[in-house]
Amino acid sequence: MEISAAGRLEVRITAADVGKRVSVRSLIEHGPSGEKFTDTVGVLTSWDNGVLRITRKSGERVRVAESALVAGKVVPAAPARRRGPAASYEELARVAARGWRPVESERLGAWELRAAAGFTRRANSVLPLGDPGLPLDDALTAVRRWYAARGLPAYMQTATGAEGTQELLCAELEKRGWVREVTAELWTGALAPVADLGDGSSGVLLSRDADEAWLARYQRKGVSEVALRVLGAGSPGDPVPGEPSVWFATVPGAPGAAAPAAIGRCVVDGRWAGFAAVEVDPARRREGLATAVMAALAVRALEEGASAAWLQVETDNEGARVLYDRLGFAPHHAYHHYRAPEGTASEGSAPDSSVPAGDGAP
């Protein structure tokens, strides 16, 4: 907290600091165990009518009464990372988008509108990296029209918790009735330590394509041709020069088993290797198969020149979070999918079709 020369706590933020990362201390009217104060760190998204609204890294929005403020100051846009590769939000957002490509996309200024017949929110949502070239309300109307024409609900994928993320846009969407349906996190880590965990005896098989055996373990059933195109990052088989390189890992099950014991997917794109769809037969868990799959994929990614890794994990997937922490990964930012309110667009609302979460991240 900000302390004056006289040793008193001071409020050194104003409404002019909206959009900046702040740290505030405020009074608690009925605090637990006699606590009188609470601290909040996040982006100040509004200060109106005597109320501050602050968005934390997780995307949680906190309401603070101006009259309860005890101290406050502007703090650096993002804390220093304690481990893992350095990267900006925009770099990671673009790499993640290239690793999970839609079958159709269109630009709206700096926004990318993406569609893939409803296969996962990531491939059927707007990625708003910059200015849409229109006033926000006009841009959102154009978004709803675009998705309605394809029979899809309109989603926006936004992020919080890192420098350059979209706390202000999240607040504006919520003002307009857009509903946040799901939150996940993007984690990063060094690639070599993951590769070092492999012992070469796990029997992991690598392929350029998701074959029938791999798909039998994949948690989404009835995978369509559209889904296969997304899984292949737009170019199944051997990669086109300059395009992401996709690998699928399989650990065969016992003879006669209906599906493999474990699977995984990795997309190599420049210095980055992105892991997804790491799934293990429930009867074979705690045998180290998930680690073996990631290690085998990491070895191949290192051979192709990658040095850093990323993955996406839902906030309530505690088992995966424990595994990834042990492998040296750490959260970089949170991302959210906002769904447009129904019946608000003059062109007619899209059908109420549910878009499943996909491979363990939305």
C-alpha positions as CSV (number, residue, x, y, z in Angstrom):
1,M,0.0,0.0,0.0
2,E,1.0,3.6,-0.5
3,I,2.4,5.2,2.6
4,S,3.0,8.9,3.0
5,A,6.1,10.5,4.5
6,A,4.1,10.9,7.8
7,G,3.5,7.1,7.9
8,R,-0.2,7.2,6.9
9,L,-1.8,5.0,4.3
10,E,-3.0,7.1,1.3
11,V,-5.3,6.6,-1.7
12,R,-3.2,7.6,-4.7
13,I,-5.6,6.5,-7.4
14,T,-8.4,8.3,-9.2
15,A,-11.0,7.7,-11.9
16,A,-8.3,8.7,-14.4
17,D,-6.5,5.4,-13.6
18,V,-9.2,3.2,-15.1
19,G,-7.5,0.6,-17.3
20,K,-4.4,0.4,-15.1
21,R,-3.4,-2.3,-12.7
22,V,-4.0,-1.2,-9.1
23,S,-3.6,-2.4,-5.5
24,V,-6.2,-1.2,-3.0
25,R,-7.0,-1.8,0.6
26,S,-10.5,-1.3,1.8
27,L,-12.6,-1.7,5.0
28,I,-14.6,-4.9,5.6
29,E,-17.9,-4.2,7.3
30,H,-18.2,-7.7,8.8
31,G,-14.8,-9.4,8.4
32,P,-14.0,-12.9,9.6
33,S,-12.1,-13.3,12.8
34,G,-12.2,-9.6,13.5
35,E,-10.4,-8.7,10.2
36,K,-11.0,-5.1,9.3
37,F,-9.3,-4.8,5.9
38,T,-9.0,-6.6,2.6
39,D,-6.6,-6.2,-0.3
40,T,-7.5,-6.4,-3.9
41,V,-5.1,-6.4,-6.9
42,G,-6.2,-6.2,-10.5
43,V,-7.2,-3.9,-13.3
44,L,-9.4,-1.0,-12.4
45,T,-12.2,-1.3,-15.0
46,S,-14.6,1.5,-13.8
47,W,-15.1,4.1,-11.1
48,D,-18.6,5.4,-11.3
49,N,-21.1,6.7,-8.7
50,G,-18.8,6.1,-5.8
51,V,-18.0,2.5,-6.7
52,L,-14.8,1.0,-8.0
53,R,-14.8,-2.3,-10.0
54,I,-11.6,-4.2,-10.2
55,T,-10.9,-7.3,-12.3
56,R,-8.5,-9.8,-10.7
57,K,-6.2,-12.0,-12.7
58,S,-8.7,-14.9,-12.6
59,G,-11.4,-12.7,-14.2
60,E,-13.3,-12.3,-10.9
61,R,-14.8,-8.8,-10.7
62,V,-14.6,-7.1,-7.2
63,R,-16.9,-4.2,-6.2
64,V,-15.3,-1.7,-3.8
65,A,-17.1,1.3,-2.3
66,E,-15.1,4.5,-2.6
67,S,-16.1,5.3,1.0
68,A,-14.4,2.1,2.1
69,L,-11.0,2.9,0.5
70,V,-8.1,3.0,3.0
71,A,-5.2,3.0,0.5
72,G,-4.5,2.5,-3.2
73,K,-1.9,2.8,-5.8
74,V,-1.0,2.0,-9.4
75,V,1.2,-1.1,-9.7
76,P,3.2,-2.6,-12.6
77,A,1.1,-4.0,-15.4
78,A,2.1,-7.6,-14.7
79,P,4.2,-9.2,-12.0
80,A,7.6,-10.7,-12.8
81,R,7.4,-14.4,-13.7
82,R,9.2,-16.7,-11.3
83,R,9.7,-19.5,-13.8
84,G,9.0,-20.5,-17.4
85,P,9.6,-18.8,-20.7
86,A,8.9,-15.1,-21.0
87,A,6.0,-14.3,-23.4
88,S,3.5,-11.7,-24.1
89,Y,-0.3,-12.4,-24.0
90,E,-0.6,-11.5,-27.7
91,E,2.2,-13.9,-28.7
92,L,0.6,-16.8,-26.8
93,A,-2.9,-16.0,-28.0
94,R,-1.8,-16.1,-31.7
95,V,0.2,-19.3,-31.2
96,A,-2.7,-21.0,-29.4
97,A,-5.1,-19.9,-32.2
98,R,-2.7,-21.4,-34.9
99,G,-2.7,-24.6,-32.9
100,W,-6.5,-25.0,-32.9
101,R,-7.6,-23.6,-36.2
102,P,-11.2,-23.1,-37.3
103,V,-12.4,-24.2,-40.7
104,E,-13.6,-20.7,-41.5
105,S,-12.5,-17.3,-40.4
106,E,-13.0,-13.7,-41.3
107,R,-11.4,-10.4,-40.1
108,L,-13.3,-7.6,-38.5
109,G,-10.5,-5.0,-38.2
110,A,-8.0,-6.7,-35.8
111,W,-10.6,-9.2,-34.6
112,E,-10.7,-12.7,-36.0
113,L,-14.2,-14.3,-36.3
114,R,-13.8,-18.1,-36.2
115,A,-16.2,-21.0,-37.0
116,A,-16.0,-24.7,-37.1
117,A,-19.5,-26.1,-37.1
118,G,-19.7,-25.8,-33.3
119,F,-16.7,-28.0,-32.5
120,T,-15.3,-26.3,-29.3
121,R,-15.7,-22.7,-28.3
122,R,-12.1,-21.9,-29.2
123,A,-12.8,-22.7,-32.8
124,N,-16.2,-20.9,-32.7
125,S,-15.5,-17.6,-31.1
126,V,-14.0,-14.2,-31.8
127,L,-10.4,-13.6,-30.9
128,P,-10.3,-9.8,-30.3
129,L,-6.6,-8.8,-30.5
130,G,-6.9,-5.1,-31.1
131,D,-9.4,-2.7,-32.7
132,P,-12.3,-4.0,-34.7
133,G,-12.4,-0.8,-36.7
134,L,-16.0,0.0,-35.5
135,P,-17.6,1.3,-32.4
136,L,-18.0,-1.5,-29.9
137,D,-21.8,-1.8,-30.2
138,D,-21.6,-1.9,-34.0
139,A,-18.8,-4.5,-33.9
140,L,-20.8,-6.7,-31.6
141,T,-23.8,-6.5,-33.9
142,A,-21.6,-7.6,-36.8
143,V,-20.4,-10.5,-34.7
144,R,-23.9,-11.7,-33.9
145,R,-24.9,-11.5,-37.5
146,W,-21.9,-13.4,-38.6
147,Y,-22.5,-16.3,-36.2
148,A,-26.3,-16.3,-36.7
149,A,-25.7,-16.7,-40.5
150,R,-23.9,-20.0,-39.6
151,G,-26.5,-21.2,-37.1
152,L,-24.1,-20.7,-34.2
153,P,-24.2,-18.8,-30.9
154,A,-21.9,-15.8,-30.8
155,Y,-18.9,-16.1,-28.4
156,M,-16.0,-13.8,-27.6
157,Q,-12.8,-15.3,-26.2
158,T,-11.2,-12.8,-23.9
159,A,-8.3,-12.9,-21.4
160,T,-7.3,-11.5,-18.0
161,G,-4.3,-11.5,-15.8
162,A,-1.3,-10.5,-18.0
163,E,0.0,-7.3,-19.7
164,G,-2.2,-6.5,-22.7
165,T,-5.2,-8.6,-21.7
166,Q,-8.8,-7.5,-22.0
167,E,-10.2,-6.7,-18.6
168,L,-11.9,-3.5,-20.0
169,L,-13.5,-5.4,-22.9
170,C,-14.8,-8.1,-20.4
171,A,-16.4,-5.3,-18.3
172,E,-18.0,-3.8,-21.4
173,L,-19.4,-7.2,-22.5
174,E,-20.9,-7.8,-19.1
175,K,-22.5,-4.4,-19.2
176,R,-24.2,-5.4,-22.4
177,G,-25.5,-8.7,-21.0
178,W,-22.9,-11.1,-22.4
179,V,-22.6,-14.1,-20.1
180,R,-19.3,-15.7,-19.2
181,E,-19.9,-19.4,-19.5
182,V,-16.4,-20.9,-18.8
183,T,-13.0,-19.9,-17.6
184,A,-9.7,-21.7,-18.2
185,E,-6.0,-20.9,-18.0
186,L,-3.1,-21.0,-20.3
187,W,0.1,-22.3,-18.6
188,T,3.6,-22.2,-19.9
189,G,6.9,-24.0,-19.1
190,A,10.2,-25.0,-20.4
191,L,10.2,-27.9,-22.9
192,A,13.5,-29.7,-22.2
193,P,12.6,-30.8,-18.6
194,V,9.4,-32.4,-19.9
195,A,11.4,-34.4,-22.5
196,D,13.9,-35.5,-19.8
197,L,11.1,-37.4,-18.0
198,G,10.9,-40.0,-20.8
199,D,12.7,-43.3,-20.4
200,G,12.1,-44.7,-23.9
201,S,10.3,-47.7,-22.5
202,S,6.7,-46.5,-22.3
203,G,5.7,-47.7,-25.8
204,V,4.4,-44.3,-26.9
205,L,3.6,-44.3,-30.7
206,L,3.7,-41.0,-32.6
207,S,1.8,-40.3,-35.8
208,R,0.9,-37.3,-38.0
209,D,-2.7,-38.3,-38.0
210,A,-5.4,-39.0,-35.5
211,D,-6.3,-42.6,-36.4
212,E,-9.3,-44.7,-35.3
213,A,-7.5,-46.0,-32.2
214,W,-6.6,-42.4,-31.1
215,L,-10.1,-41.2,-31.7
216,A,-11.5,-44.1,-29.7
217,R,-9.8,-42.7,-26.5
218,Y,-10.6,-39.0,-27.3
219,Q,-13.3,-37.8,-25.0
220,R,-15.4,-36.4,-27.8
221,K,-17.5,-39.1,-29.5
222,G,-18.6,-39.0,-33.1
223,V,-15.8,-36.8,-34.3
224,S,-16.7,-35.2,-37.6
225,E,-14.6,-34.2,-40.6
226,V,-14.7,-30.7,-39.3
227,A,-13.3,-31.8,-36.0
228,L,-10.5,-33.7,-37.7
229,R,-9.6,-30.6,-39.6
230,V,-9.4,-28.6,-36.3
231,L,-7.4,-31.4,-34.6
232,G,-5.0,-31.4,-37.6
233,A,-4.5,-27.6,-37.2
234,G,-5.9,-27.1,-40.7
235,S,-3.4,-29.4,-42.5
236,P,-3.5,-33.1,-41.6
237,G,-0.6,-35.2,-42.4
238,D,2.9,-33.8,-43.1
239,P,3.0,-30.0,-42.4
240,V,3.3,-27.4,-45.1
241,P,6.5,-25.3,-44.7
242,G,5.9,-22.5,-42.3
243,E,2.7,-24.0,-40.9
244,P,2.3,-25.7,-37.5
245,S,3.6,-29.3,-37.2
246,V,1.0,-31.6,-35.5
247,W,1.8,-34.9,-33.7
248,F,-0.5,-37.4,-32.1
249,A,0.7,-39.8,-29.4
250,T,-0.8,-43.2,-28.5
251,V,0.0,-45.7,-25.8
252,P,-1.7,-49.0,-26.9
253,G,-4.0,-50.7,-24.5
254,A,-4.1,-54.4,-23.6
255,P,-4.8,-56.8,-26.4
256,G,-8.4,-56.6,-27.4
257,A,-8.9,-53.3,-25.6
258,A,-11.5,-51.0,-27.2
259,A,-9.3,-47.9,-26.9
260,P,-5.6,-47.0,-26.2
261,A,-4.4,-46.7,-22.7
262,A,-3.4,-43.0,-23.2
263,I,-3.3,-40.4,-26.0
264,G,-2.0,-36.8,-26.5
265,R,-1.6,-34.1,-29.1
266,C,1.2,-31.6,-29.7
267,V,1.5,-28.7,-32.1
268,V,5.0,-27.4,-32.8
269,D,5.0,-23.7,-34.0
270,G,8.3,-21.9,-34.0
271,R,9.8,-21.9,-30.4
272,W,6.5,-23.2,-29.0
273,A,5.1,-26.7,-28.5
274,G,1.4,-26.8,-27.4
275,F,0.0,-29.8,-25.6
276,A,-3.6,-30.9,-25.7
277,A,-6.0,-33.9,-25.5
278,V,-3.8,-35.7,-23.0
279,E,-6.2,-38.5,-21.8
280,V,-5.6,-41.7,-19.9
281,D,-7.9,-44.8,-19.4
282,P,-9.4,-44.3,-15.9
283,A,-8.3,-47.8,-15.1
284,R,-4.7,-47.0,-15.9
285,R,-4.3,-43.7,-14.1
286,R,-1.3,-43.1,-11.7
287,E,0.9,-45.3,-13.9
288,G,2.8,-42.3,-15.3
289,L,1.2,-42.6,-18.8
290,A,0.3,-38.9,-19.1
291,T,3.9,-38.0,-18.3
292,A,5.2,-40.6,-20.8
293,V,2.9,-39.2,-23.5
294,M,4.0,-35.6,-22.9
295,A,7.7,-36.6,-22.7
296,A,7.6,-38.4,-26.0
297,L,5.9,-35.5,-27.7
298,A,8.3,-33.1,-26.1
299,V,11.3,-35.0,-27.5
300,R,9.9,-34.7,-31.0
301,A,9.1,-31.0,-30.5
302,L,12.7,-30.4,-29.4
303,E,13.9,-32.1,-32.5
304,E,11.8,-29.7,-34.6
305,G,13.4,-26.7,-32.8
306,A,10.9,-25.8,-30.1
307,S,12.1,-24.8,-26.6
308,A,9.1,-23.6,-24.8
309,A,5.7,-25.2,-24.1
310,W,2.1,-24.2,-23.4
311,L,-1.1,-25.9,-22.6
312,Q,-4.7,-25.0,-21.6
313,V,-6.4,-26.3,-18.5
314,E,-9.8,-25.7,-16.9
315,T,-9.7,-24.1,-13.5
316,D,-11.6,-27.0,-11.9
317,N,-9.4,-29.8,-13.3
318,E,-7.4,-30.3,-10.2
319,G,-5.7,-33.6,-11.3
320,A,-4.3,-32.0,-14.5
321,R,-3.2,-28.9,-12.6
322,V,-1.2,-31.0,-10.1
323,L,0.5,-32.9,-13.0
324,Y,1.4,-29.7,-15.0
325,D,2.7,-28.0,-11.9
326,R,5.0,-31.0,-11.2
327,L,6.2,-30.8,-14.9
328,G,7.3,-27.2,-14.3
329,F,4.3,-25.4,-15.9
330,A,2.8,-22.3,-14.3
331,P,-0.3,-20.1,-15.2
332,H,0.4,-17.2,-17.6
333,H,-3.2,-15.8,-17.9
334,A,-6.8,-16.8,-17.7
335,Y,-9.1,-16.8,-20.6
336,H,-12.9,-16.7,-20.8
337,H,-15.7,-17.3,-23.3
338,Y,-18.6,-14.8,-23.2
339,R,-21.8,-15.8,-25.0
340,A,-24.0,-13.1,-26.5
341,P,-27.4,-12.5,-24.9
342,E,-30.2,-14.2,-26.7
343,G,-32.8,-12.3,-28.7
344,T,-30.9,-9.0,-28.8
345,A,-29.8,-8.8,-32.4
346,S,-32.3,-7.3,-34.9
347,E,-31.3,-9.9,-37.4
348,G,-32.5,-12.7,-35.2
349,S,-30.7,-14.8,-32.6
350,A,-28.8,-17.9,-33.4
351,P,-30.2,-21.3,-32.4
352,D,-29.6,-22.3,-28.8
353,S,-26.9,-24.8,-29.6
354,S,-24.5,-25.8,-26.9
355,V,-20.8,-25.8,-27.8
356,P,-19.0,-28.5,-25.8
357,A,-15.7,-27.9,-24.1
358,G,-13.6,-30.2,-26.3
359,D,-10.3,-31.7,-25.2
360,G,-10.1,-30.6,-21.6
361,A,-10.0,-26.8,-22.2
362,P,-12.9,-24.9,-23.7
